[in-house]
Amino acid sequence: MQTINAHDVRKKLDNMLDAVGRGDEFVILHCGKPVARLTRAMPDTVIFPDRSELRASLPPVRESASQAILGLRDDERY
């Protein structure tokens, strides 16, 4: 990760954007203090891993989540 002064960002923004596209990151300094981080944008979609085998291996639930929460709450009173 590279640090760069805000004044230099104005001069080198085009080159910085190319570098960010390649995976580099920049911390932008203002008056010597970090104020921003320039990183690659997040993808539009998130792909979650397939967890169907895990769900199939879990035992069946005997009570609903709301019943479990109510039971926990009632046990903690007084």
Buried (B, 14 or more C-beta within 10 A) or exposed (E): EEEBEEEEBEEEEEEBEEBBEEEBEBBBBEEEEEEEEBEEEEEEEEEEEEEEEEEEEEEEEEEEEEEEEEEEEEEEEE
